[in-house]
Amino acid sequence: MLDFKSTGLLLDFYELTMAQSYFRHRFKAQATFDLFVRDFPQNRSYFLFAGLEDVLRYLKNLKFSQEDLDYLERLGFAEDFLTYLGRLRFHGEVWAMPEGTVFFPGEPVIRITGSLIETQIVESFLLNAVNLSTMIATKASRIVAAADGRRVYDFSLRRTHGTDAALKAARSAYLAGFRGTSNVLASKLYDIPAVGTMAHSFVMSFSSELESFRAFFETFPNRCILLVDTYDTQKGVANAIKVAKEFKARGYRLKAVRLDSGDLVKLSQTARKMLDRCGLRGVKILASGDLDEYKIEKLVLKGAAIDDFGVGTKMGVSADSPSLDVIYKISEVTNKEGVFLPTMKLSEKKVTLPGRKQVFRVFDKEGVLKKDIIGLETERLGEPLLKKMMVAGDVVYPLKPFSEVRENARKNLDSLKKSFKRLKGGCPHPVGLSPRLKKMIQVLSKQLRARQQTKALI
């Protein structure tokens, strides 16, 4: 897990080159930056916000060690700038949506105001943290929806892109509604139920499948799950039934059998019939094996007799959408008199929204999300989604127990219409701009274009 006491250099090089120039020319300047996602990846209709806890912890502990400064000196940065960095701490103000909030493209999920240098330097980490956790949380929520009430577990540790990503994937998946994780460290750190079965190697290390089942049941009589597809799935289920009966006579119950390959619809239906005929109706069927929301939806629609799903690779790397177009852009900056002035980017297809903004949510009478409005901070257009998180570098928003964060995600997802949860095709996101913000954009864009005009040299 990332050590937040040594993250000073976890930034892009250009953050520092810009910072040194700010140090020379705009040292007293203050600014506001917005973090948002520009557009949907294919087949997405909403995002589920995650990663805020990492962001706040990073900002609270931001500093450059002497070792960091020595390295930057070798890269050619000026001595007085490095002295400044050695004293630098984050003193800004942060507003953000609470973790587990559903949001849409263009909506600021984090808004930071403070020293221009400080707010610029934190860009890279914030984008990294929000990209990974939000990407996985959104993917995981789709998998939970596809499972249609069946339990889903995180098996992604061995396929995620690095150790920190493995922890974040487990956390984000649990936030989105998964029931547990095979990742023991994530279980410890985030208080997620630890789950697991056995590998094929365990079965193959014994002289017979039956012997391996007896050994495992003997070792874990109160939580035994048997992997039944190492050699022949139907015979594996029969062996599981034989061992289950033996231990049932001793007062123990087989918890589940696991299917990891083959035609999961037919195999699960066959296994269910075999178990039921032998009086083992309480034994669950767990399926794994390269699953994602698309495969799970098909299994459910075809009537697979599966109670639980173990999902690994395709969730842990968000295989069909392995990144988000996360953006961090300046929206206002002070002039020489210290007055905040709105600013915006005018690049084609990359226009940004100016000013200090708030996102307002409007619900219908049944509590279903009706629309969002991006407006100016001072407006009152619905429920404000951005909450004050930090003031003068101190966290003022009490971080909720993870169980409450998870409950917030559930409520947010429940507020979405079913059309937003379709796995393919997408749905238009219900986001508009307030009249006051539209007017600011219209006036400011003209001013900025006029300001950039220069007479051609003759």
N, C-alpha and C positions, 0 to 999 in steps of 0.2 A: 504494500500500500504506500502511496506517495507520502513522503515526509513533508508536511506543510511548514516545517521550520527551515527548509532549505530549498525554496522555490524561486529565489530571486532571479536566476538565470533562465527559468523556464518561460521564455518569451522569444519572439522573433527578433532578429538583429535590428530590423528597421525601427522597432519600438525605441531602441536605445539611440540610434542616430537621430531620430526625430526629437527625442527627449533632450539630447544635448543641444540641439538647435533651439528648442523651446527655452532651455536654460539660458542661452545667450540672448534671445530676442523676445521671448514672450513669458518670462519667468513668473510674472504675477497673474497671468491669464487663468481664468476658470472656464470650465466647459461642462457640457452635458452630453453623454453618449447613450445611445439606445442599442440594445442587443435584441435582434429579431431574426426570424427565418424568412428569407425572401419569397420562396415558393414551395409548393408541395412536390415531393417525389411522386413517381407514378403510383397510382392506386391508393393514395392517401387523401383523407378528407379532414383530418384534424391532427394536432400534435398533443402529446401529454408531457408537460413540463417536468423535467427532473434535472438534478445537478446543482441546485441552489445551495445545499448544505456545504458542498465542496467550495463553491464560489465564496461564501461568507467566511469560511475558515481560512481560505487563501488570503483574502483581503485583510482579515484581522491579523494575520501573521506575516504579511509581506515585509521583507527586508533583504538587504544584500550583505552577505558575510564578508569578512576581510579576504577570504579566499576568492570569493566572487569578484571583488574589486581588483585584486591582484591580476586575475585573468583578464578583466576588462582593460586594465592598463596595458597589458601585452597586445591587446587588440587595437590600441591607439587612442583610447578615449582620454580626454583632458583631465588633469589632476584635480582642478576645482570642481568639475562635474562629478568625478568619482567621490570626492569628499561629500558632496551633496547627496549622492546615492547612498553613502554609508549611513546617513542620518534619516533617509527617507522611510516614512511609514504612510500607510493609507489613512487619510483624514477626511475622506469624502462622505457623501450621502448616497445611500442605495435604496431604491424602490424596486420591488420585484413581485411577480405573481408567486404565491405560495406553491411549493412543489405539489404535483398532482393536479394542477390546473390545466384544463383543456384550453388550447389556444390555436390561432390560425395565422397564416402568412401576413407579414407586415406589422403585426402587433408587437410592441415592445414587451418583452418578458422580463427584462432587467433594464433599469434606467439609473445611470450613475452621474452624479454631479460632484465636481471638486476641482482641484488643481489640474490644469491641462496636462502637466507631466504625469501626474499620478493616474489620471483616468486613461491616458494613452498607454502607459506601460502595462496595464493589466489586461489589455485587449486579448492577447493570444491565449492566455490561460482560460479566460472566461469562455471564449469560443470553443476551445477544446473540451472543457468540462460540460458545457451545455449540449454540444453536438453529440457526444458519446451517450450521455445518460438519457437525453430526450429521444434520441434515435431508437435506443433499445426499449425504453419505456413505451413508446408508441407502437413499436413492433410487437412487444409482449402483450399489450392491451388488445391488439387485433387477434392474437392467438387465443387469449382468454375468451374473447367474443365468439370465435369460431368453435371453441370447445362446448359452447352452449350449456354451461352449468357443470360440465365435468371438470375434475381437478387437473391442473397443469403444474409441472415441476421443472425447475431449471437444471439441465444436465450439460451446460455449455462450457464448463471450465477448460476442458482440454482443447477447445477449438477457438477460443477468443484470442484477440490480438494482444497478448501480453497479460501479465499478472494484474496490473491495475484495472485493465479492461474487464478481466474476469470478475473482479469484485464489484465493479460498477454494473456489469450485466446482471449479476445476481440481485443486487439491490434494486435496480430499475425494474427488473421482471417482477420482483415481489411487490414493489410499489404499484405495479399495473394489475395485480391480481393473481399472480402465481402463488402456489401454496407452500413452496419450499424450494431448497436448493441442495445439490450434491456438493457444493463448494463449502467445505467445513470452516475455512477462515471467514468467508462471508457470513456464514451462520453465526459465528461468534461475534463478529464486529457489528452486525446489524440486527441480531436477534431474530434470524430467520430460521424456521424449522429445518433441520438437516435431514435429508432423505437419501436413500441409496438401496441398491439391490446386490447384485454380484456380476462379475464379468464371465464371459465364456471360458476364460483361462482357468477360473476356479473349477468349473465343471470338468474341463479337460485334464486337470491335474490329478483327478481321481481315476481309478480303473473303470468306473462305470458312473453314469449319470445318477443312478439311484443312490449310490454310495455318497456322491457329492451332496445330494439333496439331504440325506440323513445327517451328514456332518454339519451342514449349514443350519438346519433346523435345530440340531442339538445345541449349537453355539448361540443361536438367537431364537429361542422358542416363543418369545412374545412379540416378535416383529419380523417374521420370516417372509421373504418374497423370493420366489424361485424363478430363475431364468430358464425357459423351457424349450428354446429353439436351437440348442447347440448341435444336435444331430438330426432329430426328427421331431417336429413340433407336437404332433399328435401323441407320439410315444412319450414325449417330455411331459405333456399334460397328464397322461396316464401315470407316469412315475410320480408326479407331484401329488396326484390324488392318493396314490398308495401311501406315500410318506405322510400326507395330511391325515389320513385315517389312523395311522400308527400313533401320531402325536396327539390326535384328538382324544384317543383313549387315555392319554396321560394328562389331559386337561388343557392342551394347547391348541391354538387355532392357526391355520395357515392364513396369512394376511392377504397375499396376492400371488398371481403368476404374471410373468412379464413376457411379452412378445416383442421381438426386436427385428424381425425380418419376414419376408413372404407376403402373401395376400392377407393383410391384417383384418379385412372384413370377414372373409371365410374362416380364417383361423380363430378369430375371436368368437365368432358365432359357434364354431365347433367346440371350442374350449368351454364356453358358457354352458352348452348342453351337457357336456361330459361332467362338469362340476356340479350342475344342478341335479343330474340323475343320481349322483353319489351323495346327495345331501349336503353339498358344500356351496349353497347359494350365497353365503356371506363372503366367499373368497372373491376378491376383486381381480379385474384384468387390467394390467398396465401395459401400454404400448409405447414403444420408442423406435428410433431408427430414421433419422433424417427427416423429421417432421417439421412442418410449419403451418401457418394458418390455412393455406390453400389445401394441403393434404388432409388436415384435420377436418375441415369443412366437408370434404368429400367423404371421409370416413363416417362422419355423423349422418350425412344425408343418405348414405347407403346402408345405414342401420348396423354399423359395427357394434359389437357387444363389448365396448371398451369403457371402463370407468375412469381411468386416469391416463394422462399423457406425460411422457418425459420428453422435453424439447431441448435440443442442444445447439448444434452449429448454426442453423439458419436463423435462430433467434439471437444467439450470442454475437453474431456479426451483422445482423440485419441484412441477410444475404441479398434480398431483392432491392434494398435501398441502403447501402452501407455508409452513407453520409448524408448530412443535411446542409442546405445552403444557408448556414448561420452567418449573420452579418453583425458588425459592430460599427456604428457610424455616429459621427458628431452631429448634434442637432441644434446646439446653441453654444456661443462662445462670447466672452466679455470683450468689449473694446478697450481702448486706452483709458477710458474713464471708469472702467470696472462695471459697465452696464451690460447685462446679457442681451445679445442679439441673436435671433434665430438664423440658422443657416441650413443649407440643403445641397445635396448632390443632384446635378441635372443631366448626368450621363444617360444616353439612350437606353431605355429598359432597366435602368438602375437608379431611378429617381428615388430619393429618400424624403422622409417627412420631417419638417422643421419644428423647432420649439420644444418646450417641456410638456410632454403629453401624458395622458392617462387613457386606459382602456376601460370602457364601460360595457357591462353585460346586461342585456334585457331578457327576461324570461316570460313565457306565457303563463296563464292561470294554473296550468298543471305543473309548473316548475321546469318546463322544457326550454332549452336555450332557443331563443327567438332570433336574436341578432347581437352583434357587437358593434360598438361605435368607438373609433379612435378620435379623441378630442383633445383639447388643451387642458392642462392640469387644473385650471380654475373652473372648468365646466362641471355641470351636474346632469348627466345624461343616462344614468342607470347605476348598477352596482359597480363601483370602482374595483378593478382587479389588481392593480399595482398597490402593494402595501409597503409602508416604510420599514426597511430592514436594518439600515445602519445610519447613524448620525455621528459626524465627526470621527469616523473610523471605528465606532463601537457598535456592536450588534444590539439593537433595541427591540427586535422582533423575537420573542422567545421561540427557539427551535422546538418544534413539536415532537413528541415521541413518534417513532416511525409508524406505530399502529395508527396514529391520527393522520399522518401524511397519507398512508395507504387508504384510509377511509375517505379523505378528501378526494383522492383520485377516483375512488368508486363512485362518489356522488357526482363528480364532474362527468364521468363517462355515462352515468345513468341519465344525465340531463340532455344527452345527445339524441336526436331523432335516429331511428334505425337506418335511414338513408346514409348517414355519416359513417356507419359501421360496415357498409358493403365492402367486401374485400377487393373488388375490382370496379373500375370506372370512375370512382371519385364522386364528389358532390360539391357544388359551388359553396364557398365559405361565406357566411352571412356577416361580412364586415363592411362597414361604411365609414366615411369621414364626416365629422361635424361641419356645419356651415362655417364656423369661425376658423377651423383648421384649413378648409378649402380656400377661404379668403386669404389666409396667411400665405398659402402655397402660391396662389395666383399673383399676389403683390410681390412676394419675395423673389419668385422666379424671374419676373421682369427686372427687378432691381439688380439681381446677380448677373443677369445677362448684360445689362447696360454697364455694370461696373467693370466687366471684363473687356469691354470694347476699347481698342486702342487705334489711333490713327496710323495708317500704314506709312512706313518710312519711304521718302521719295529720294 
